[in-house]
Amino acid sequence: MPLEQMDELRRPEASTRLMYRIVCWASGFTIVATFLYGLATSALFASGGVLDIGQTLVNVDFPIPYFAKPVTYLSIACVTFFYTCLRLWQNKVAQWSHLKLASLQLFAIVVAFASAYEVMYNFMLWGSFFSLQLFYNNTPNPNFLSSPGPIPWNLVFATKMFLALFAISGYSVYFLRRVHEVRGLSDVL
């Protein structure tokens, strides 16, 4: 049964769909522009050695100093892009098979768990790095902290991106649960 006939999830009016389209396109453009900027600056700065993943998106204040960093725009754009795409395509998604919807919901729960763990792990690393730097009387700067390992990740970048992934997967679980309830499927996860 299409969602247009259901009370809980119904087709948004034309002005709302237009707003979703504009925000979707703006978010998509922001994601692509930020990704290209990060890729170009990483290639430029990494010529002398290994550069932490995400470092170039954390070291720049744009467009106003001390206001926001490109990684902040990227994480917000990822969440808004996903949300608006899902809202624009909700009726198509609701028509998918029960198996596909249940599989996606299970996958979203696993991704939500893994991304929540990564966020907590990154905050734990941040706290330990801050404590260590304060112990040695250094002024801590969170922008230059990176995770240990063979491939270093900037902790600000990793935390914001995993938090965005957690928000996306958490909303996916909620949305798919609503679809199950509206369709009257009894084995809601």
C-alpha positions, -999 to 999 in steps of 0.1 A, spaced: 0 0 0 15 34 -10 22 58 18 0 85 3 -30 65 17 -16 62 52 -21 88 79 12 85 97 36 89 67 20 111 40 33 129 11 44 164 21 28 194 4 45 210 -26 62 239 -7 76 214 18 89 192 -10 105 222 -26 122 231 6 135 195 10 148 196 -26 167 229 -20 182 217 12 191 184 -4 209 201 -33 226 226 -10 238 198 13 250 177 -16 269 206 -30 285 213 4 295 176 7 311 176 -27 328 210 -23 342 201 12 354 167 0 371 182 -31 387 209 -9 399 183 16 413 161 -12 431 190 -29 446 204 3 456 169 15 474 163 -17 491 197 -15 502 193 22 510 156 23 538 158 -2 563 160 26 550 131 46 520 114 61 490 137 69 463 127 93 430 119 76 407 150 81 435 173 93 430 198 65 393 201 72 400 209 109 428 234 106 409 261 86 382 285 99 358 293 71 342 317 62 344 335 96 375 329 118 366 310 150 331 303 138 331 269 121 355 245 103 349 227 70 345 194 90 315 210 108 299 219 75 306 184 62 290 166 92 259 188 92 256 185 54 258 147 56 229 145 81 207 171 63 214 154 29 204 120 43 173 133 60 160 153 31 167 125 6 148 101 29 119 125 32 118 130 -6 119 93 -13 99 80 17 70 67 -3 93 47 -26 112 33 4 79 23 21 70 1 -9 101 -20 -6 98 -56 5 95 -66 41 128 -85 38 146 -55 24 132 -32 51 140 -56 79 176 -61 66 182 -24 64 168 -18 99 192 -45 112 221 -30 93 212 5 107 212 -9 143 246 -24 138 260 9 123 244 29 151 261 7 177 295 8 159 294 46 154 284 52 190 313 31 201 337 51 179 324 84 193 329 73 228 364 59 220 374 92 204 362 112 234 382 88 257 413 94 236 407 132 236 404 131 274 435 111 279 455 133 255 443 164 272 452 150 306 486 140 294 493 174 279 481 192 310 502 170 332 533 181 312 522 218 314 515 220 277 485 239 263 463 213 247 450 220 212 423 195 201 428 203 164 461 186 162 452 154 181 451 122 161 443 86 168 471 61 172 475 34 146 489 27 112 466 53 96 462 84 117 428 101 119 423 136 132 401 132 163 380 162 156 373 150 121 366 114 132 344 123 161 322 147 140 319 122 111 311 92 134 285 114 153 269 123 119 269 86 110 253 78 144 226 104 138 219 90 103 218 54 113 197 62 144 171 81 123 171 52 98 162 28 126 134 51 137 121 57 101 121 20 92 103 12 125 76 37 116 73 21 81 69 -13 97 42 1 121 23 19 94 23 -11 71 10 -32 100 40 -56 100 40 -76 132 77 -84 136 89 -49 142 125 -50 155 
